[in-house]
């Protein structure tokens, strides 16, 4: 998927009292109801309340990966991007922050979850604050967030909040788990309120390594009329 974003930011200021920001909530939960989706929604609700207390609105947009399973698989195999998958990519591109939640299968993140982020353009999420969450039937999978998810999101050059969230069945009735959700939400809102993403994209975009085509070709600023590029493409140099 290509995106027209080229690092140009028109408003690099931190949110004002009357401004609005967008939170993308991504869930790879496959059941209905889903504890994975429940976890993501609890973080989003906490973040929205904290944002309101800071004087700005945090609008929530939900990306249900269960509904995109066939589209994600097709994109991996054929590189065909469906309109629905492109719409999800656009939500991710425009989001000021992300909550990403996955179930754990066989001591690892959901294949659907990782596949979705693998088909996104490499430059799409640079500088975006992210809360990472995972759910499983046993507490022995608690390290999946730090051991697996942080590496993936580091590669995508997001900024993950310090508090990772993992929920086993016993956690849902734990007061301490509720406190962890509040802490993760407050870390996310602080990054959004401080304008971290806007600052990175507005001032440091050119300092990142970009892959050709990862932002529609505009991310590299290549001069195709230069002697070197003419030579590389078989044209005549001066």
Residue pairs with C-beta under 8 A, 6 or more apart in sequence:
1 75
1 81
1 85
1 86
1 89
1 119
1 120
1 121
1 124
2 121
2 213
2 214
2 215
2 216
2 217
3 89
3 90
3 93
3 121
3 123
3 124
3 215
3 216
4 215
4 216
4 218
5 93
5 123
5 124
5 215
5 216
6 205
6 215
6 216
6 218
6 219
7 201
7 202
7 205
7 206
7 215
7 219
9 198
9 201
9 202
11 198
12 195
12 198
12 199
12 201
12 202
12 203
13 195
13 198
14 193
14 194
14 195
14 198
15 21
15 54
15 55
15 56
15 192
15 193
15 195
16 55
16 56
17 55
17 56
18 55
18 56
19 56
19 57
20 56
20 57
20 58
20 59
21 51
21 56
21 57
21 58
21 59
21 96
21 97
21 192
22 58
22 59
22 60
22 61
22 91
22 94
22 95
22 96
22 97
23 44
23 47
23 48
23 58
23 59
23 60
23 61
23 95
23 96
23 97
23 98
23 99
24 61
24 63
24 91
24 92
24 95
24 97
24 98
24 99
25 40
25 41
25 43
25 44
25 60
25 61
25 62
25 63
25 98
25 99
25 101
26 40
26 63
26 65
26 92
26 98
26 99
26 100
26 101
26 113
26 116
27 34
27 36
27 37
27 40
27 62
27 63
27 64
27 65
27 66
27 101
27 102
28 36
28 65
28 66
28 101
28 102
28 103
28 109
28 110
28 112
28 113
28 116
29 35
29 36
29 37
29 40
29 66
29 101
29 103
29 135
30 66
30 103
30 110
30 112
34 103
35 103
35 135
35 167
35 172
36 101
36 102
36 103
36 133
36 134
36 135
37 64
37 101
39 101
39 133
39 135
39 165
39 167
39 181
40 99
40 100
40 101
40 133
42 181
43 99
43 101
43 131
43 133
43 165
43 181
43 184
43 185
43 188
44 60
44 99
46 181
46 182
46 185
47 58
47 97
47 99
47 131
47 185
47 188
47 189
48 57
48 58
48 60
50 185
50 186
50 189
51 57
51 58
51 189
51 192
51 193
52 58
54 189
54 193
56 193
58 96
58 97
58 189
58 192
61 91
61 95
63 88
63 91
63 92
65 72
65 112
65 113
65 116
66 112
67 84
68 84
68 85
68 88
68 116
69 112
71 81
71 82
71 84
71 85
72 85
72 112
72 115
72 116
72 119
73 115
74 80
74 82
75 81
75 82
75 85
75 119
76 115
76 118
76 119
81 89
81 119
85 119
88 116
89 120
89 121
89 124
92 98
92 120
92 124
92 125
93 124
93 125
95 128
96 128
96 129
96 192
96 197
97 128
97 129
97 130
97 131
97 188
97 189
97 191
97 192
97 197
98 125
98 128
98 129
98 130
98 131
98 158
99 130
99 131
99 133
99 188
100 113
100 117
100 130
100 131
100 132
100 133
100 149
100 153
101 132
101 133
101 134
101 135
101 165
102 109
102 110
102 113
102 133
102 134
102 135
102 149
103 110
103 113
103 134
103 135
103 136
104 110
104 134
104 135
104 136
104 141
104 144
105 111
107 141
107 144
108 144
108 148
109 134
109 144
109 148
109 149
109 152
114 152
117 152
117 153
117 156
120 156
121 213
121 214
121 215
122 156
122 210
122 211
122 214
123 208
123 210
123 211
123 214
123 215
123 219
124 156
124 214
124 215
125 153
125 156
125 157
125 158
126 156
126 157
126 158
126 200
126 201
126 205
126 208
127 157
127 158
127 159
127 196
127 197
127 199
127 200
127 201
128 158
128 159
128 197
129 158
129 159
129 160
129 161
129 188
129 191
129 192
129 196
129 197
130 153
130 158
130 159
130 160
130 161
130 188
131 160
131 161
131 163
131 165
131 184
131 185
131 187
131 188
132 145
132 149
132 150
132 153
132 160
132 161
132 164
132 165
133 145
133 164
133 165
133 166
133 167
134 141
134 144
134 145
134 149
134 164
134 165
134 166
134 167
135 166
135 167
135 168
136 142
136 144
136 166
136 167
136 168
137 168
137 169
138 168
139 166
139 168
139 170
141 166
141 168
142 166
142 168
144 166
145 164
145 165
145 166
146 164
149 160
149 164
150 160
150 164
153 160
154 160
157 208
159 191
159 196
159 197
161 184
161 187
161 188
161 191
162 187
163 180
163 183
163 184
163 187
164 184
165 180
165 181
165 184
167 177
171 177
191 197
205 219
206 221
210 219
210 220
212 220
212 222
222 229
223 229
224 230
224 233
227 237
227 238
228 237
229 235
230 236
230 237
231 237
